[in-house]
Amino acid sequence: MTVSAGLTASGVDISVTTPQSSPTPNAEFLGVNLGSGVASTTGDTVSRSQGSATVTMYGLGLANTMTVTITGPGDITVGALSVITATDGTPGVQFPITLIGTTALGARTIVMKDTKGDITTFTGGLEVTP
């Protein structure tokens, strides 16, 4: 069924399924640890020339059983996830990423999928710089 903008349709029922788990995973913070031990809370940048970095994410529902992908042309490799905990008790995950000298520049979205199929995204949370 197609309805043009500004128009309505009657006599059609639409069903939306509920999420597979509760609470839905929620990425609250993201940062890239470049060896200084400090990570940003609003997303971060990583230089393709550095070759690798560790991504840190905190949020309820994040677990090392999730699969992680980073949007773009497939030029960033994601390593194994490990569980971490923030000093305030917020659960999180950490994983290494590897970049190559020709990794495309620009914002990337981190997509995390749990074992039940629920997806958490951090849109534009990671920016690749020269």
Contact map, one row per residue, 1 for C-alpha under 8 A:
1110000000000000000000000000000000000000000000000000000000000000000000000000000000000000000000000000000000000000000000000000000000
1111000000000000000000000000000000000000000000000000000000000000000000000000000000000000000000000000000000000000000000000000000000
1111101110000000000000000000000000000000000000000000000000000000000000000000000000000000000000000000000000000000000000000000000000
0111111100000000000000000000000000000000000000000000000000000000000000000000000000000000000000000000000000000000000000000000000000
0011111000000000000000000000000000000000000000000000000000000000000000000000000000000000000000000000000000000000000000000000000000
0001111100000000000000000000000000000000000000000000000000000000000000000000000000000000000000000000000000000000000000000000000000
0011111110000000000000000000000000000000000000000000000000000000000000000000000000000000000000000000000000000000000000000000000000
0011011111000000000000000000000000000000000000000000000000000000000000000000000000000000000000000000000000000000000000000000000000
0010001111110000000000000000000000000000000000000000000000000000000000000000000000000000000000000000000000000000000000000000000000
0000000111110000000000000000000000000000000000000000000000000000000000000000000000000000000000000000000000000000000000000000000000
0000000011111000000000000000000000000000000000000000000000000000000000000000000000000000000000000000000000000000000000000000000000
0000000011111100000000000000000000000000000000000000000000000000000000000000000000000000000000000000000000000000000000000000000000
0000000000111110000000000000000000000000000000000000000000000000000000000000000000000000000000000000000000000000000000000000000000
0000000000011111000000000000000000000000000000000000000000000000000000000000000000000000000000000000000000000000000000000000000000
0000000000001111100000000000000000000000000000000000000000000000000000000000000000000000000000000000000000000000000000000000000000
0000000000000111110000000000000000000000000000000000000000000000000000000000000000000000000000000000000000000000000000000000000000
0000000000000011111000000000000000000000000000000000000000000000000000000000000000000000000000000000000000000000000000000000000000
0000000000000001111100000000000000000000000000000000000000000000000000000000000000000000000000000000000000000000000000000000000000
0000000000000000111111010000000000000000000000000000000000000000000000000000000000000000000000000000000000000000000001000000000000
0000000000000000011111000000000000000000000000000000000000000000000000000000000000000000000000000000000000000000000111000000000000
0000000000000000001111110000000000000000000000000000000000000000000000000000000000000000000000000000000000000000000101000000000000
0000000000000000001111111000000000000000000000000000000000000000000000000000000000000000000000000000000000000000000000000000000000
0000000000000000000011111000000000000000000000000000000000011000000000000000000000000000000000000000000000000000000000000000000000
0000000000000000001011111100000000000000000000000000000000001000000000000000000000000000000000000000000000000000000001010000000000
0000000000000000000001111110000000000000000000000000000000111100000000000000000000000000000000000000000000000000000001110000000000
0000000000000000000000011111000000000000000000000000000000111100000000000000000000000000000000000000000000000000000000010000000000
0000000000000000000000001111110000000000000000000000000011110100000000000000000000000000000000000000000000000000000000011100000000
0000000000000000000000000111110000000000100000000000000011110000000000000000000000000000000000000000000000000000000000000000000000
0000000000000000000000000011111000000001111000000000000011100000000000000000000000000000000000000000000000000000000000000000000000
0000000000000000000000000011111100000011111100000000001111000000000000000000000000000000000000000000000000000000000000000000100000
0000000000000000000000000000111110000011111100000000001110000000000000000000000000000000000000000000000000000000000000000000000000
0000000000000000000000000000011111000111001111000000111100000000000000000000000000000000000000000000000000000000000000000000000000
0000000000000000000000000000001111111110000000000000111100000000000000000000000000000000000000000000000000000000000000000000000000
0000000000000000000000000000000111111100000000000000110000000000000000000000000000000000000000000000000000000000000000000000000000
0000000000000000000000000000000011111100000000000000000000000000000000000000000000000000000000000000000000000000000000000000000000
0000000000000000000000000000000011111100000000000000000000000000000000000000000000000000000000000000000000000000000000000000000000
0000000000000000000000000000000011111110000000000000000000000000000000000000000000000000000000000000000000000000000000000000000000
0000000000000000000000000000000111111111000000000000000000000000000000000000000000000000000000000000000000000000000000000000000000
0000000000000000000000000000011110001111100000000000000100000000000000000000000000000000000000000000000000000000000000000000000000
0000000000000000000000000000111100000111111100000000000000000000000000000000000000000000000000000000000000000000000000000000000000
0000000000000000000000000001111000000011111000000000000000000000000000000000000000000000000000000000000000000000000000000000000000
0000000000000000000000000000111000000001111100000000000000000000000000000000000000000000000000000000000000000000000000000000100000
0000000000000000000000000000111100000001111110000000000000000000000000000000000000000000000000000000000000000000000000000001110000
0000000000000000000000000000011100000001011111000000000000000000000000000000000000000000000000000000000000000000000000000000111000
0000000000000000000000000000000100000000001111100000000000000000000000000000000000000000000000000000000000000000000000000000011110
0000000000000000000000000000000100000000000111110100100000000000000000000000000000000000000000000000000000000000000000000000011110
0000000000000000000000000000000000000000000011111110000000000000000000000000000000000000000000000000000000000000000000000000000111
0000000000000000000000000000000000000000000001111111000000000000000000000000000000000000000000000011111010000000000000000000000111
0000000000000000000000000000000000000000000000111110000000000000000000000000000000000000000000000011100000000000000000000000000001
0000000000000000000000000000000000000000000001111111100000000000000000000000000000000000000000000010000000000000000000000000000000
0000000000000000000000000000000000000000000000111111100000000000000000000000000000000000000000000111100000000000000000000000000000
0000000000000000000000000000000000000000000000010111110000000000000000000000000000000000000000011110000000000000000000000000000000
0000000000000000000000000000000111000000000001000111111000000000000000000000000000000000000000011100000000000000000000000000000000
0000000000000000000000000000000111000000000000000001111100000000000000000000000000000000000001111000000000000000000000000000000000
0000000000000000000000000000011110000000000000000000111110000000000000000000000000000000000001111000000000000000000000000000000000
0000000000000000000000000000011110000010000000000000011111000000000000000000000000000000000111100000000000000000000000000000000000
0000000000000000000000000011111000000000000000000000001111100000000000000000000000000000000111000000000000000000000000000000000000
0000000000000000000000000011110000000000000000000000000111110100000000000000000000001100011110000000000000000000000000000000000000
0000000000000000000000001111100000000000000000000000000011111100000000000000000000000000011100000000000000000000000000000000000000
0000000000000000000000101111000000000000000000000000000001111100000000000000000000000000011100000000000000000000000000000000000000
0000000000000000000000111100000000000000000000000000000000111110000000000000000000000000001000000000000000000000000000000000000000
0000000000000000000000001110000000000000000000000000000001111111010000000000000000000000001110000000000000000000000000000000000000
0000000000000000000000000000000000000000000000000000000000001111110000000000000000100000001110000000000000000000010000000000000000
0000000000000000000000000000000000000000000000000000000000000111111000000000000011100000000010000000000000000000000000000000000000
0000000000000000000000000000000000000000000000000000000000000011111000000000000010000000000000000000000000000000011000000000000000
0000000000000000000000000000000000000000000000000000000000000111111100000000000010000000000000000000000000000001111000000000000000
0000000000000000000000000000000000000000000000000000000000000001111110000000000000000000000000000000000000000001110000000000000000
0000000000000000000000000000000000000000000000000000000000000000011111000000010000000000000000000000000000000111100000000000000000
0000000000000000000000000000000000000000000000000000000000000000001111100000010000000000000000000000000000000111000000000000000000
0000000000000000000000000000000000000000000000000000000000000000000111110101010000000000000000000000000000011110000000000000000000
0000000000000000000000000000000000000000000000000000000000000000000011111100000000000000000000000000000000011110000000000000000000
0000000000000000000000000000000000000000000000000000000000000000000001111110000000000000000000000000000100010000000000000000000000
0000000000000000000000000000000000000000000000000000000000000000000000111110000000000000000000000000000100000000000000000000000000
0000000000000000000000000000000000000000000000000000000000000000000001111111100000000000000000000000000000000000000000000000000000
0000000000000000000000000000000000000000000000000000000000000000000000011111100000000000000000000011011100000000000000000000000000
0000000000000000000000000000000000000000000000000000000000000000000001000111110000000000000000001111001000000000000000000000000000
0000000000000000000000000000000000000000000000000000000000000000000000000111111000000000000000001110000000000000000000000000000000
0000000000000000000000000000000000000000000000000000000000000000000111000001111100000000000000111100000000000000000000000000000000
0000000000000000000000000000000000000000000000000000000000000000000000000000111110000000000000111000000000000000000000000000000000
0000000000000000000000000000000000000000000000000000000000000000000000000000011111000000000000110000000000000000000000000000000000
0000000000000000000000000000000000000000000000000000000000000001110000000000001111100000000011110000000000000000000000000000000000
0000000000000000000000000000000000000000000000000000000000000001000000000000000111110000000011100000000000000000000000000000000000
0000000000000000000000000000000000000000000000000000000000000011000000000000000011111000001111000000000000000000000000000000000000
0000000000000000000000000000000000000000000000000000000000000000000000000000000001111100001111000000000000000000000000000000000000
0000000000000000000000000000000000000000000000000000000001000000000000000000000000111111111110000000000000000000000000000000000000
0000000000000000000000000000000000000000000000000000000001000000000000000000000000011111111100000000000000000000000000000000000000
0000000000000000000000000000000000000000000000000000000000000000000000000000000000001111110000000000000000000000000000000000000000
0000000000000000000000000000000000000000000000000000000000000000000000000000000000001111110000000000000000000000000000000000000000
0000000000000000000000000000000000000000000000000000000000000000000000000000000000001111111000000000000000000000000000000000000000
0000000000000000000000000000000000000000000000000000000001110000000000000000000000001111111100000000000000000000000000000000000000
0000000000000000000000000000000000000000000000000000000001111110000000000000000000111100111110000000000000000000000000000000000000
0000000000000000000000000000000000000000000000000000000111110110000000000000000000111100011111000000000000000000000000000000000000
0000000000000000000000000000000000000000000000000000000111000111000000000000000011111000001111100000000000000000000000000000000000
0000000000000000000000000000000000000000000000000000011110000000000000000000000011110000000111110000000000000000000000000000000000
0000000000000000000000000000000000000000000000000000011100000000000000000000011111000000000011111000000000000000000000000000000000
0000000000000000000000000000000000000000000000000001111000000000000000000000011110000000000001111100000000000000000000000000000000
0000000000000000000000000000000000000000000000000001111000000000000000000001111000000000000000111110000000000000000000000000000000
0000000000000000000000000000000000000000000000000011100000000000000000000001110000000000000000011111000000000000000000000000000000
0000000000000000000000000000000000000000000000011111000000000000000000000011100000000000000000001111101000000000000000000000000000
0000000000000000000000000000000000000000000000011010000000000000000000000011000000000000000000000111111000000000000000000000000000
0000000000000000000000000000000000000000000000011010000000000000000000000000000000000000000000000011111000000000000000000000000000
0000000000000000000000000000000000000000000000010000000000000000000000000010000000000000000000000001111100000000000000000000000000
0000000000000000000000000000000000000000000000010000000000000000000000000011000000000000000000000011111110000000000000000000000100
0000000000000000000000000000000000000000000000000000000000000000000000011010000000000000000000000000011111000000000000000000000100
0000000000000000000000000000000000000000000000010000000000000000000000000000000000000000000000000000001111100000000000000000001111
0000000000000000000000000000000000000000000000000000000000000000000000000000000000000000000000000000000111110000000000000000001110
0000000000000000000000000000000000000000000000000000000000000000000000000000000000000000000000000000000011111000000000000001111100
0000000000000000000000000000000000000000000000000000000000000000000001110000000000000000000000000000000001111100000000000011111100
0000000000000000000000000000000000000000000000000000000000000000000001100000000000000000000000000000000000111110000000001111110000
0000000000000000000000000000000000000000000000000000000000000000000111100000000000000000000000000000000000011111000000001111110000
0000000000000000000000000000000000000000000000000000000000000000000111100000000000000000000000000000000000001111100000111100000000
0000000000000000000000000000000000000000000000000000000000000000011110000000000000000000000000000000000000000111110000111000000000
0000000000000000000000000000000000000000000000000000000000000000011100000000000000000000000000000000000000000011111111110000000000
0000000000000000000000000000000000000000000000000000000000000010111000000000000000000000000000000000000000000001111111100000000000
0000000000000000000000000000000000000000000000000000000000000000110000000000000000000000000000000000000000000000111111000000000000
0000000000000000000110000000000000000000000000000000000000000000000000000000000000000000000000000000000000000000111111000000000000
0000000000000000000100000000000000000000000000000000000000000000000000000000000000000000000000000000000000000000111111100000000000
0000000000000000001110011000000000000000000000000000000000000000000000000000000000000000000000000000000000000000111111110000000000
0000000000000000000000001000000000000000000000000000000000000000000000000000000000000000000000000000000000000011110011111000000000
0000000000000000000000011110000000000000000000000000000000000000000000000000000000000000000000000000000000000011100001111100000000
0000000000000000000000000010000000000000000000000000000000000000000000000000000000000000000000000000000000001111000000111110000000
0000000000000000000000000010000000000000000000000000000000000000000000000000000000000000000000000000000000001110000000011111100000
0000000000000000000000000000000000000000000000000000000000000000000000000000000000000000000000000000000000011100000000001111100000
0000000000000000000000000000000000000000001000000000000000000000000000000000000000000000000000000000000000111100000000000111111000
0000000000000000000000000000010000000000011100000000000000000000000000000000000000000000000000000000000000111100000000000111111000
0000000000000000000000000000000000000000001111000000000000000000000000000000000000000000000000000000000000111100000000000001111100
0000000000000000000000000000000000000000000111000000000000000000000000000000000000000000000000000000000011110000000000000001111110
0000000000000000000000000000000000000000000011110000000000000000000000000000000000000000000000000000001111110000000000000000011111
0000000000000000000000000000000000000000000011110000000000000000000000000000000000000000000000000000000011000000000000000000001111
0000000000000000000000000000000000000000000000111000000000000000000000000000000000000000000000000000000010000000000000000000000111
